[in-house]
Amino acid sequence: MPPLRRVALAFSLISVAATVVAPPALATGPILSGLAKPVKVTTLKPGLVQYRYKLLVNDDGVRRTQTLYKIVWSYPSTRIALHSAVLGSVSNGWIRENPISSWAQWSQPGGLVAAINGDMFNDQFPVGEPDGLLVHQRTVYDFGWGGPGVGYLPNGSMIMGRPKAVPALLKVGAHSVTVGVWNGKPLHDDQIGVYSGTSSVTVPSGFVGFAIDSTALLNLLHGSKAGFKFPSGSDVSETVSGFRFSVPGGKHTDVNLTLGQLAQCPNGGCPAGTVIPMPDGGVIALAKTGSIAATGLAAKVLANAPIGLAVDDNGWGSVTDTMGGKPQLVHNGSPQTTLLSYVDPWQWAYPHWRPAIVQKGTVAKGQGWMVLVGGAGAVGIRGSTFSRMLVQMGATNAMGFDNNSSAELYRPGVTPVTAYGFEREIPAATYLTFN
């Protein structure tokens, strides 16, 4: 028998400018009754409402009574936002597993309203590794496998796709350069070390320094991953620390970075021993003396020419957090009704408790929902049924997270809703704030 899993409590959030109303049931779908009128409505915060429904569902020919939780809000919002949560300490990509309630107690996230469990994960208790891309506050905690994921924007909106964190390349003549380290000395000829948060940097022996009048480098995704080789650079295996979001079929933007010409550095780069003051709204970069990076940057300074930096693919530039999922349950209003090759058949075909993050509308304007559905005795519904239920309720896009024993809806001061009556220890979650 497959290992016990707990599905995160799916709750859906909808808010409108003045009042929040439950979306009406649509004419067709697996929900047979109960959607027209919730059994309980709870206003959590202004514009944030939780609905609880008692539904009769046709789950591929089996009638099941299910409870559906839904927290709903409208976006764009200046006060409501979604985030990913790393629930414990991180070591070499593995995250210490914790219940959501324990994380909430020790991390004290500001404005926490609710949380649900996150992505499927490789469980090697007491640590776990999420399957998909996990980013929190522009820092990459797990690089994932390039599968489905949802990006959270600071205005309560979201964007879904198959995001990857790929190295961000700086263009210096015919060569490319990467960020090798933050606030440190780069190891390779085609890398720079980027300094910030200090008043000045004294260029160390064996390096040259440059003042860059832009903070675009700081807005890159921060992380660390080894094994990259760049034929347009040194073509050696190296560790990269600066990344950008990339999605299949996406197009990235290039931004121009202006290099400062310092009087004490007439040859373009500032030699060892030079004290470089931190430029206002800028950073300081170090490169190895005589390297591809140093030569290319110095030439740009002397030519008074900017350097190009590849940043996030269009639509992903404002994303602060991501959470992987399997699968995307709804795509542009169409439900996922068949088993995909990368989804565990046990997760998909059995009647589990199931969570989701849902979008009704567009990235620019719409409603967000956190949804959890499940029934008595830890009996839920099949994956295809859940997808069709969400479309019946009006979903445009929806991302599914880990189910069965991982499923949980957490709210501060309220008993967590779970399939088996306990909180599973997991590595990651999605949480909702009101500030």
NORUR-V619579 format. One line per field, one symbol per residue. phi: phi as a letter, one per 30 degrees, with the letter a starting at -180 (. if undefined). psi: psi as a letter, one per 40 degrees, with the letter a starting at -180 (. if undefined). burial: b if it has 24 or more other ideal C-beta (glycine too) atoms within 12 Angstrom, else e. A space follows every 50 residues. Layout:
phi: ???
psi: ???
burial: ???
This chain:
phi: .dddbbcdddbccbbcecbcbddddddbkdddajddbddabbddaeibbc cbccccbdchjcdbdbcccbcbacbdbcbcacbcbcdadcbhiccddbde ddeddddhddiecaabdcdeadcbecbbbedcdcbbhicdcbdibiddab cccdcidabclbdbccedcccbidccbbddachacdccdcbbcccaibda bcdddibbbbccdacedddddcaabcjdbbedcdhbdbccbbbbdbbeid bccccccccdccddbdcjccdejdccddddibbcccbdeidedddddddd dddhcdccbdceeejcdcdcbbbdaacddbbhicddcbdcdccdedddcc dcdbcacbcckcddalbcbcbbbabdiiccbdddddeddddedjdcbacc cebhdddaccbeibdecbdcibcddbdbacbcbbb
psi: hiihihhhhhihhhiiddihihiiiidiiehdieddhiehhhhdihehhh ihihihhggfehhihihhihhiiiiiiedhiiiihheaihhfehhhiiid dddddddfhhehdiiiiaiiihhgheiihidahhhhfehhdheaeeaiih hhieeeiihiagiihihhhhhgbeiiiihdihfihididfiihhiieidi hhhiheiiiihhfiedddeihhahhieihhdebefihihiehiihhihei hiihihhhhhhhdegeecihihehhhihihfaihiiihheiddddddddd ddefiiihhhaiiheedehdiihiihahdhhfehiheihidehhddddei giihiihihhaiddhaiiihhhiiaifehbiiddddddddddeeidihhi aiabeehihhhheihihideeihihidiihihih.
burial: eeeebbbbbbbbbbbbeeebebbebeeebbbbebbeebeeebebbebbbb bbbbbbbbbeeeebbbbbbbbbbbbbbeebbbbbbbbbebeebbbbbbbb bebbeeeebeebbbbbbbbbbbbeeebbbbbbbbbbebbbbbbbeebbbb bbbbbbbbbbbbbbbbbbbbbbeebbbbbbbbbebbbbbbbbbbbbeeee bebbeebbbbbbbbebbbbbbbbbbeebebeebbeeebbbbbbbbbbeeb ebeebebbbbbbeebeebbbbeebebebbeebbbbbbbbebbbbbbbbeb beeeeebbbbbbbebbbbbbbbbbbbbbbbbebebbbeeeeebbeebbeb bbbbbbbbbbbebeebbbbbbbbbbeebbbbbbbbbbbbbbbbbbbbbbb bbbbbbbbbbbbeeebbbbbeebbbbbbbbbbbbe
